[in-house]
Amino acid sequence: MQGMCEAHGIMSADNRSLKLFLFRGKNMKKRNKILAICCGAAALGMALAVPVTMQAKEADTIADGVYIGNIYVGGMTEEEAVAAVDAYIAGAGEAELTLCAGERSVSVPAESLGITFSDMNVVKEAIDVGRSGNLIKRYKDKKDLEYGDKIIELELSVDSGAVSTLLEEKAQELNQEAVDNGLVREDGAFRIIKGAQGIEVNTQDSIAAIEDYISHEWTGGSAEIELVAEIVEPRGSEEELAQITDLLGSYTTNYSDSGSNRCTNISVAAGKINGTVLYPGEEFSVYETIGPLDGTNGYELAGAYENGQTVESYGGGVCQVSTTLYNAVILAELEVTQRSNHSMIVSYVKPSMDAAIAGDYKDLRFVNNYDIPIYIEGYTQGKNVYFNIFGHETRPANRVVTYESEVISQQDPGTQFVGTGDPAGYIGVAQGKHIGYVARLWKVVTVDGVEESREIYNKSTYNASPKIINVGTASADPNVSAVIGAALATGDEATIYAAVAPYVASATAIQAPVQETPPPTPEEQAIVGTVDESQVTGTDVPQEQPPVDQQPPADQGQNAPADGQ
């Protein structure tokens, strides 16, 4: 038993040693494992210690290999990237862009489009490359940069207002007006003239096209941009123009006593109006058609009204053209939108039947209120100016339109005596008398010879201008000058002539014989407004005009042809 116990005791001792050994072995392995983990951690910590500082620095800059558009921004801060993009845009503004519309084009600097960089997100996107998103995305971004560049699209924008203004300024260069189908009247017959298509830029669509190109295609250099343009078809089909067959209104005035320069002006102005095709709803301006009234446009100096005086002016006499056309227009019953009477009376038509032209503030304008085009024929022949308006007659044949001039009142301005530095005893007429009138024009419509309506068509006021007589007051004797001056102050004709009479002989001895200016010529009468009283009796119906293309008799129309501009 004891042996067994001893034997058991020996085994127990050995077992304890073995257990201790085994325990120590296991503990050593565990300790070594822990040590390895700790060493790995320490190594990782050391490895990460340096990048922490570098990462803090790199977080403020863009990764290498990153572009915004074609701008390299690698290594830049946000502020530097923004500045680089701004500098790029400023430099790109000097690039030449060609805007094309069909066969026409204009070149403009890119800066005129108001190109701007407004999307700050692209800079942030550049900064975030390799530094935003989850671990996998950051890792992928960095790996991608090892094999190639990262390009972030740069979207530029334009100032639509600046582009719109630019297109308006360049419209004349880009647009090509359509040439309407027209007519020419030869030997009493009409011949159609073929027109041509036009090109017109669509401003809004072109702005969108420019914006799209600059935002997505432009690389900053010279380039061509195709604008959105539309085809403009010519007006007036052959069928439409073929309907112009009827004479709607016709009028003639005479200028046989005009000087050569005035004759030239009338012929030139009538020629510029001749052949006009006016489409339905279209407005016609005489001034815009015949102007500018200067020597470069074929006009000569001739008498015209200015501030109550007669002056030499380029285009003097063209008012007779506008007046003649006006009367043809109202007989055709076109819609008159602007008409002005002369400042002073003219004698080639009755009061209120005239139409003055003066700069851009006195014009004759009218609208084609018919449903088809009208044709305006104007020409001179035998010192007469003719205007005929053709269209398609829709008015009843038994309906007749006439116009009657009525003088409501008139003003005699009298005579004005003006002292001059001429010798005492001198008397000379400086300006003839110009009677003032207030008149109106009646439109009278008859059907089968019976008056159907009578209405006031216009009202005109013509200024009066006195007869001006110059009276010499210069004398070596101050008393003589004083006597004549005192007489002039009275304004009384008899008193003035009585004061001057004693010195007429001496004045005649000093200079050529003095006599009152002879009666004005018919042309001068027309200019200063000395009107034939038969012209203003009130309600005479205008004379019937001769057939188209037929020269009227020599006594047709009025003989005093001068007028204001």
C-alpha positions in Angstrom: 0.0 0.0 0.0 2.8 2.3 1.0 4.7 1.4 -2.1 1.8 2.2 -4.1 1.5 5.5 -2.3 5.1 6.2 -2.8 4.9 5.3 -6.4 1.9 7.6 -6.6 3.8 10.3 -4.9 6.7 10.0 -7.3 4.2 10.3 -10.2 2.6 13.3 -8.6 6.0 15.1 -8.4 6.8 14.3 -12.0 3.3 15.4 -13.0 3.7 18.7 -11.3 7.0 19.4 -13.2 5.4 18.4 -16.4 2.5 20.7 -15.8 4.8 23.5 -14.9 6.7 23.0 -18.1 3.6 22.9 -20.2 2.2 25.9 -18.5 5.4 27.9 -19.1 5.4 26.8 -22.7 1.9 28.0 -23.3 2.5 31.2 -21.5 5.6 31.9 -23.6 3.7 31.5 -26.8 1.0 33.8 -25.6 3.5 36.3 -24.5 5.3 36.1 -27.8 2.0 36.7 -29.7 1.2 39.7 -27.6 4.7 41.0 -28.1 4.3 40.5 -31.9 1.0 42.4 -31.9 2.5 45.2 -29.8 5.5 45.4 -32.0 3.3 45.5 -35.1 1.2 48.2 -33.5 4.3 50.2 -32.7 5.6 49.8 -36.2 2.2 50.9 -37.6 2.2 53.8 -35.3 5.6 54.8 -36.4 4.6 54.4 -40.0 1.6 56.6 -39.5 3.3 59.2 -37.5 4.9 60.9 -40.5 1.9 60.7 -42.9 -0.3 62.4 -40.3 1.7 65.6 -40.7 1.9 65.2 -44.5 -1.8 64.5 -44.7 -2.6 67.6 -42.9 -0.6 69.5 -45.4 -2.0 67.7 -48.5 -5.5 68.2 -47.3 -5.1 71.8 -48.2 -3.9 71.2 -51.8 -5.1 69.4 -54.8 -3.5 66.0 -55.7 -0.9 65.8 -58.4 -2.3 65.0 -61.9 -5.6 66.8 -61.5 -6.9 69.2 -64.2 -9.9 71.5 -64.3 -10.6 71.6 -68.0 -7.2 72.0 -69.6 -5.9 73.9 -66.5 -3.4 71.9 -64.4 -4.2 72.5 -60.7 -2.2 69.7 -59.1 -0.5 70.9 -55.9 -2.6 74.1 -55.7 -4.7 75.4 -52.8 -8.3 76.3 -53.4 -7.4 80.0 -53.7 -4.7 79.3 -56.2 -7.0 77.1 -58.3 -9.6 79.7 -58.4 -7.0 82.3 -59.4 -5.7 80.0 -62.1 -9.2 79.5 -63.6 -9.8 83.3 -63.5 -6.5 83.9 -65.2 -7.4 81.3 -67.9 -10.7 83.0 -68.6 -9.1 86.4 -68.8 -6.6 85.1 -71.3 -9.2 83.2 -73.2 -11.2 86.4 -73.5 -8.7 87.6 -76.1 -9.5 84.7 -78.4 -11.3 85.4 -81.6 -14.7 83.8 -82.1 -16.4 83.8 -85.5 -20.2 83.9 -85.4 -21.7 82.4 -88.6 -25.1 82.8 -90.1 -25.4 81.1 -93.5 -22.8 82.7 -95.8 -22.3 85.6 -93.5 -20.1 85.9 -90.5 -18.5 88.3 -88.0 -15.5 88.0 -85.8 -15.7 89.1 -82.1 -13.4 88.8 -79.1 -14.5 86.1 -76.7 -14.7 88.7 -73.9 -17.6 90.4 -75.6 -19.7 87.4 -74.7 -19.3 88.1 -71.0 -17.7 84.7 -70.3 -17.5 83.9 -66.6 -16.6 81.0 -64.2 -19.3 80.8 -61.6 -19.3 77.1 -60.5 -17.0 76.9 -57.5 -17.9 73.2 -57.0 -15.3 72.2 -59.6 -12.5 73.5 -57.5 -13.8 71.6 -54.4 -14.2 68.5 -56.6 -10.5 68.9 -57.5 -9.5 69.2 -53.9 -11.6 66.1 -53.0 -9.9 63.8 -55.4 -8.3 61.0 -53.3 -9.5 62.7 -50.1 -13.2 62.2 -49.9 -15.5 59.3 -49.9 -14.9 55.9 -48.3 -11.5 54.1 -48.1 -12.1 52.2 -51.3 -12.9 55.4 -53.3 -9.9 57.2 -51.9 -7.7 54.3 -52.7 -9.1 54.0 -56.2 -8.7 57.8 -56.9 -5.0 57.6 -55.9 -4.4 54.5 -58.0 -6.1 56.1 -61.0 -3.8 59.1 -60.6 -0.8 56.7 -60.8 -1.8 55.7 -64.3 -3.3 58.8 -65.7 -4.6 62.4 -65.1 -7.9 63.3 -63.6 -9.7 65.9 -65.7 -12.7 67.7 -64.2 -14.9 69.4 -66.7 -14.9 73.2 -66.6 -18.2 74.7 -67.4 -18.2 78.3 -68.4 -21.2 80.6 -68.8 -22.0 83.7 -70.9 -23.8 86.8 -70.1 -27.1 86.4 -72.1 -27.7 90.1 -72.0 -24.3 90.9 -73.4 -24.8 88.3 -76.1 -28.2 89.7 -77.0 -26.8 93.2 -77.3 -23.9 91.9 -79.4 -26.2 90.1 -81.8 -28.3 93.2 -82.2 -25.2 95.3 -83.0 -24.1 92.8 -85.6 -27.5 92.2 -87.1 -26.9 94.3 -90.1 -23.7 92.3 -90.9 -25.2 88.9 -90.1 -28.8 89.3 -91.5 -29.5 89.4 -95.2 -32.8 91.1 -96.0 -35.1 89.3 -98.4 -35.6 91.1 -101.6 -39.4 91.2 -102.2 -40.8 90.2 -105.5 -41.6 93.5 -107.2 -43.1 95.2 -110.2 -41.9 97.6 -112.9 -44.2 99.5 -115.1 -43.0 99.8 -118.7 -45.0 101.0 -121.7 -48.2 101.0 -119.7 -47.8 97.3 -118.6 -46.5 95.6 -115.4 -43.6 93.2 -115.4 -42.8 91.1 -112.3 -39.3 91.2 -110.9 -38.2 88.1 -109.0 -37.0 88.7 -105.4 -34.6 86.7 -103.3 -34.6 84.9 -100.0 -33.1 86.4 -96.9 -31.4 85.2 -93.7 -32.3 86.4 -90.3 -30.6 85.4 -87.0 -32.9 84.0 -84.3 -31.6 85.9 -81.3 -32.9 83.7 -78.5 -32.0 80.4 -80.1 -28.6 81.8 -81.0 -27.9 82.8 -77.4 -28.7 79.3 -76.3 -26.4 77.9 -79.1 -23.5 80.1 -77.9 -24.1 79.2 -74.3 -24.0 75.5 -75.1 -20.8 75.8 -77.1 -18.9 77.9 -74.6 -20.0 75.6 -71.7 -19.3 72.2 -73.3 -17.1 72.5 -76.4 -14.9 75.6 -76.2 -11.2 75.0 -75.3 -10.3 78.6 -74.9 -8.9 79.3 -78.4 -10.2 80.7 -81.6 -13.3 79.0 -82.8 -16.4 79.2 -85.1 -19.9 79.1 -83.7 -22.9 78.5 -85.9 -25.8 80.7 -85.0 -29.4 79.7 -85.5 -30.7 81.5 -88.6 -34.0 81.3 -90.4 -34.8 81.7 -94.1 -37.0 84.7 -94.9 -39.1 84.3 -98.0 -39.7 87.3 -100.2 -43.1 88.9 -100.1 -45.4 89.0 -103.1 -46.3 86.0 -105.1 -46.9 86.2 -108.8 -50.6 85.6 -108.2 -50.7 88.4 -105.6 -48.9 90.9 -107.8 -50.9 90.0 -110.8 -53.9 91.5 -109.1 -52.5 95.1 -109.4 -54.4 96.2 -112.4 -56.5 99.3 -111.4 -55.8 103.0 -111.0 -56.9 103.9 -107.4 -55.8 107.5 -107.3 -53.9 110.0 -109.5 -52.7 113.6 -109.1 -50.6 116.1 -111.0 -49.1 119.5 -110.3 -47.1 121.9 -112.5 -43.7 123.6 -112.0 -43.1 125.2 -115.3 -41.8 128.5 -113.8 -39.3 126.8 -111.5 -35.6 127.3 -111.8 -33.3 124.5 -113.1 -32.2 123.4 -109.6 -35.7 123.1 -108.3 -36.7 121.1 -111.4 -33.8 118.8 -110.7 -34.9 118.3 -107.1 -38.5 117.4 -108.1 -37.3 115.0 -110.7 -34.8 113.3 -108.3 -37.4 112.9 -105.5 -40.1 111.6 -107.8 -37.7 109.0 -109.2 -36.8 107.7 -105.8 -40.5 107.0 -105.0 -41.3 105.6 -108.4 -41.7 101.8 -108.5 -42.5 101.4 -104.8 -44.6 98.2 -104.0 -46.3 98.7 -100.7 -47.6 95.5 -99.1 -50.8 95.2 -97.0 -50.3 96.8 -93.6 -46.9 98.3 -94.6 -46.2 102.0 -93.9 -44.5 104.3 -96.4 -42.4 107.3 -95.4 -41.6 110.0 -98.0 -38.7 111.4 -96.0 -37.1 108.1 -95.5 -37.5 107.2 -99.2 -36.2 110.4 -100.8 -33.6 111.4 -98.1 -31.0 112.4 -97.3 -31.6 115.8 -98.8 -28.1 116.7 -99.6 -25.7 117.1 -102.6 -24.5 113.5 -102.3 -28.0 112.2 -103.0 -28.5 114.2 -106.2 -30.1 117.3 -104.8 -29.4 121.0 -105.6 -29.8 124.2 -103.7 -33.2 125.9 -104.2 -35.7 128.0 -102.4 -37.2 126.7 -99.2 -39.0 127.9 -96.1 -37.1 128.3 -92.9 -38.3 130.3 -89.8 -40.6 132.5 -91.8 -37.9 133.3 -94.4 -37.0 132.0 -97.8 -33.6 130.4 -97.9 -31.5 128.3 -100.3 -31.5 124.7 -99.2 -30.6 121.3 -100.7 -33.8 119.7 -101.9 -35.8 122.9 -102.2 -39.0 121.9 -104.1 -39.4 118.3 -102.8 -42.5 119.4 -101.0 -44.2 119.7 -104.3 -43.5 116.0 -104.8 -44.9 115.0 -101.4 -47.9 117.2 -101.9 -48.7 115.7 -105.3 -48.3 112.2 -103.8 -50.5 113.2 -100.9 -53.4 114.1 -103.1 -53.0 110.8 -105.1 -53.0 108.9 -101.7 -56.2 110.5 -100.4 -58.0 109.9 -103.6 -57.0 106.2 -103.4 -58.2 106.4 -99.8 -55.1 105.0 -98.3 -54.7 105.5 -94.5 -52.6 108.7 -93.9 -50.7 108.3 -90.6 -48.7 111.6 -90.7 -49.1 114.8 -92.7 -48.0 118.4 -92.0 -48.9 121.6 -93.8 -46.3 124.1 -94.7 -45.4 126.9 -92.3 -46.5 129.3 -94.9 -48.9 129.0 -97.9 -47.9 127.5 -101.2 -49.6 128.2 -104.4 -49.4 124.9 -106.4 -52.3 123.5 -104.5 -55.1 124.9 -102.5 -54.9 125.4 -98.7 -55.0 122.2 -96.7 -54.1 120.1 -99.8 -50.3 120.4 -99.2 -47.9 118.0 -97.4 -44.6 119.4 -96.2 -41.3 117.6 -95.8 -38.8 119.0 -93.2 -36.2 116.9 -91.6 -37.7 114.0 -89.6 -40.3 116.1 -87.9 -42.5 116.9 -90.9 -43.1 113.8 -93.0 -45.8 112.3 -95.2 -46.5 108.7 -94.0 -49.3 106.4 -95.1 -50.3 102.7 -94.8 -51.6 100.3 -97.4 -54.9 99.5 -95.9 -55.9 97.3 -98.9 -55.7 93.4 -98.8 -53.3 93.3 -101.7 -50.1 95.2 -102.6 -50.2 98.7 -104.2 -47.8 100.1 -106.7 -46.7 103.8 -106.7 -45.7 105.4 -110.0 -44.1 108.8 -109.9 -42.4 110.7 -112.7 -41.9 114.1 -114.3 -42.8 115.1 -117.8 -43.2 118.5 -119.4 -42.6 120.4 -116.1 -45.4 118.4 -114.5 -45.0 115.9 -111.7 -47.3 112.9 -111.8 -48.3 110.3 -109.2 -50.4 107.3 -109.9 -51.4 104.6 -107.3 -52.3 101.2 -108.7 -54.0 98.3 -106.9 -57.1 96.2 -107.1 -60.2 98.3 -107.1 -62.9 97.1 -104.7 -64.9 100.4 -104.3 -68.2 100.7 -106.2 -68.0 102.3 -109.6 -70.9 104.7 -108.8 -69.0 106.0 -105.6 -66.9 109.1 -106.2 -64.5 110.8 -103.7 -63.5 114.4 -104.0 -61.8 116.9 -101.6 -62.8 120.5 -101.2 -60.5 123.3 -99.7 -62.2 125.9 -97.4 -60.5 129.0 -96.1 -61.9 129.7 -92.6 -60.0 132.9 -91.9 -57.0 134.9 -93.1 -54.6 137.4 -91.6 -53.0 140.4 -93.3 -49.7 140.9 -91.5 -49.3 144.4 -93.0 -46.0 146.1 -93.6 -43.0 146.3 -91.4 -40.4 149.1 -91.8 -36.9 148.4 -90.7 -34.2 151.0 -90.2 -30.8 150.1 -91.8 -27.4 151.7 -92.2 -28.1 152.7 -95.7 -28.1 156.5 -96.5 -31.1 158.5 -95.4 -33.6 158.5 -98.2 -33.0 154.8 -99.2 -36.1 152.6 -99.4 -36.1 149.0 -100.6 -38.4 146.0 -100.3 -36.6 143.1 -98.5 -39.5 140.6 -98.4 -43.0 140.4 -99.9 -46.1 140.0 -97.8 -47.2 136.6 -96.8 -50.9 136.3 -95.8 -51.8 133.9 -93.0 -54.6 131.4 -93.5 -56.6 128.9 -91.4 -58.1 126.3 -93.7 -59.6 122.9 -93.7 -60.1 120.1 -96.2 -63.5 118.4 -96.7 -63.8 114.8 -97.9 -67.0 114.5 -99.9 -68.4 111.1 -101.1 -71.2 110.9 -103.7 -73.1 107.9 -104.9 -74.7 108.2 -108.3 -74.1 111.9 -108.1 -75.9 112.3 -104.8 -73.8 113.5 -101.8 -73.7 110.6 -99.3 -71.2 112.1 -96.8 -69.2 115.2 -96.0 -66.5 115.2 -93.3 -63.6 117.4 -92.3 -60.4 115.6 -93.4 -57.8 117.9 -92.0 -57.2 121.4 -90.7 -54.2 123.6 -91.5 -52.8 126.9 -90.1 -50.4 128.9 -92.2 -48.3 131.7 -90.7 -48.5 135.3 -91.8 -45.3 137.2 -92.7 -45.3 140.9 -93.2 -43.9 142.8 -96.1 -40.5 144.1 -95.0 -39.2 147.5 -96.2 -35.7 148.6 -95.4 -35.4 152.3 -94.7 -31.9 154.1 -94.7 -31.2 156.2 -91.6 -27.5 157.1 -92.0 -26.7 160.8 -92.2 -23.9 163.2 -91.3 -26.6 165.3 -89.7 -27.7 163.5 -86.5 -31.0 165.4 -86.6 -31.8 163.7 -89.9 -31.2 160.3 -88.4 -33.3 161.3 -85.4 -36.2 162.4 -87.5 -36.3 159.2 -89.6 -35.8 157.1 -86.4 -38.8 158.8 -84.8 -40.9 158.2 -87.8 -40.0 154.5 -87.9 -41.0 154.3 -84.2 -44.6 155.2 -85.2 -44.9 152.3 -87.6 -47.2 154.5 -89.7 -46.4 154.2 -93.4 -47.5 157.8 -94.4 -45.4 159.3 -91.5 -42.3 157.3 -92.5 -42.5 158.2 -96.2 -43.0 161.8 -95.3 -39.9 161.8 -93.1 -37.8 160.1 -95.7 -39.0 162.1 -98.8 -36.7 165.1 -98.3 -33.6 162.9 -98.5 -34.5 160.6 -101.4 -32.7 162.9 -103.9 -29.5 163.0 -101.9 -29.6 159.2 -101.4 -30.0 158.8 -105.1 -27.0 161.0 -105.8 -24.8 158.8 -103.5 -25.8 155.5 -105.0 -27.6 154.0 -107.9 -31.2 155.1 -108.3 -33.3 153.6 -105.6 -36.6 152.1 -106.4 -38.9 149.6 -104.7 -38.1 146.0 -105.6 -40.0 144.9 -108.7 -42.9 142.5 -108.4 -41.8 139.0 -107.6 -41.6 136.3 -110.2 -44.2 133.5 -110.1 -41.5 131.3 -108.4 -40.8 134.0 -105.8 -44.5 134.4 -105.3 -44.9 130.8 -104.5 -42.0 130.8 -102.1 -43.1 133.8 -100.1 -46.8 132.8 -100.3 -48.4 135.4 -102.4 -51.2 133.2 -103.4 -53.5 133.6 -106.3 -56.9 134.4 -104.8 -58.5 131.9 -107.2 -56.7 129.3 -105.2 -58.5 130.0 -102.0 -62.1 130.7 -102.8 -63.1 127.9 -100.5 -65.1 125.0 -102.1 -63.9 124.3 -105.6 -63.5 120.7 -106.4 -60.0 119.8 -107.7 -59.6 119.6 -111.4 -60.0 116.1 -112.9 -56.6 114.6 -113.7 -55.5 113.5 -117.2 -55.3 109.9 -118.1 -52.2 108.0 -116.8 -49.1 108.5 -118.9 -50.7 111.4 -120.8 -49.1 114.8 -120.5 -51.7 117.4 -119.5 -52.3 120.6 -121.4 -50.0 123.5 -120.8 -52.4 125.2 -118.6 -53.0 122.1 -116.3 -52.1 122.6 -112.7 -50.6 125.6 -110.9 -47.7 127.8 -112.2 -46.0 128.9 -109.0 -44.0 125.8 -108.0 -41.6 126.7 -105.2 -42.1 125.4 -101.7 -40.4 124.6 -98.4 -38.4 121.5 -98.0 
